[in-house]
Amino acid sequence: TETAQGVEGAEVILEGGISNNSLITLVDHSSANGVYGFFSALPAFSDVTITPIYNGDPLNGVNTWDLVLISRHILGLEPLNSPYKIIAADANKSGTVSTFDIVELRKLILGAYTDLPSNNSWRFVDAAQVFTVPENPFADTIREVWYGTELFANYYDANFVGVKIGDVDNSVVPGNLVATDDR
């Protein structure tokens, strides 16, 4: 997360292959401290993508105080102070923060939604992403997939910042998420 907490249980998908060969897909799940790893080797010079996904426990960290903070941001009274919080406030994944996001989060809090219909409960941003306009992270393409080449295993440097959608006060508990999943 933005506060350097690991996100447990994210599905991390590595896809790779050489253009004239078939695609190889490997999957791991992040540990309690957010670590993942792939132990199967891909062919040298493979094009590689790494994509983390997690869509569980949508209410974790989402509360009415978040709605107040998002409202204050929209009104210009107290702008959210990081691009990750602004991404978290975009509940409907429209690329803007508006009252529609507050409506979506309110429906989630009140139980009208069990999941956000237009967004996963988490987004993962490439940790190497530089926001050219931090107060508007949507001015840049948000990189949620890491791209590289299987040459000297440079994909070991693929790190992400987990963004809990709806949580702008950083109250999410990102560890032990697997245990909260209803099965």
TAHU-V976289 format. One record per residue. RES is the residue in one letter. SS is DSSP state (~ for helix, > for strand, _ for the rest). Layout:
RES/SS ; RES/SS
//
This chain:
T/_ ; E/_ ; T/_ ; A/_ ; Q/_ ; G/_ ; V/_ ; E/_ ; G/_ ; A/_ ; E/> ; V/> ; I/> ; L/> ; E/> ; G/> ; G/> ; I/_ ; S/_ ; N/_ ; N/_ ; S/_ ; L/_ ; I/> ; T/> ; L/> ; V/> ; D/> ; H/> ; S/_ ; S/_ ; A/_ ; N/_ ; G/_ ; V/_ ; Y/_ ; G/_ ; F/_ ; F/_ ; S/_ ; A/_ ; L/_ ; P/_ ; A/_ ; F/_ ; S/_ ; D/> ; V/> ; T/> ; I/> ; T/> ; P/> ; I/> ; Y/_ ; N/_ ; G/_ ; D/_ ; P/_ ; L/_ ; N/_ ; G/_ ; V/_ ; N/_ ; T/~ ; W/~ ; D/~ ; L/~ ; V/~ ; L/~ ; I/~ ; S/~ ; R/~ ; H/~ ; I/~ ; L/_ ; G/_ ; L/_ ; E/_ ; P/_ ; L/_ ; N/_ ; S/_ ; P/~ ; Y/~ ; K/~ ; I/~ ; I/~ ; A/~ ; A/~ ; D/_ ; A/_ ; N/_ ; K/_ ; S/_ ; G/_ ; T/_ ; V/_ ; S/_ ; T/~ ; F/~ ; D/~ ; I/~ ; V/~ ; E/~ ; L/~ ; R/~ ; K/~ ; L/~ ; I/~ ; L/~ ; G/_ ; A/_ ; Y/_ ; T/_ ; D/_ ; L/_ ; P/_ ; S/_ ; N/_ ; N/_ ; S/_ ; W/> ; R/> ; F/> ; V/> ; D/> ; A/_ ; A/_ ; Q/_ ; V/_ ; F/_ ; T/_ ; V/_ ; P/_ ; E/_ ; N/_ ; P/~ ; F/~ ; A/~ ; D/_ ; T/_ ; I/_ ; R/_ ; E/_ ; V/_ ; W/> ; Y/> ; G/> ; T/> ; E/_ ; L/_ ; F/_ ; A/_ ; N/~ ; Y/~ ; Y/~ ; D/~ ; A/_ ; N/_ ; F/> ; V/> ; G/> ; V/> ; K/> ; I/_ ; G/_ ; D/_ ; V/_ ; D/_ ; N/_ ; S/_ ; V/_ ; V/_ ; P/_ ; G/_ ; N/_ ; L/_ ; V/~ ; A/~ ; T/~ ; D/_ ; D/_ ; R/_
//
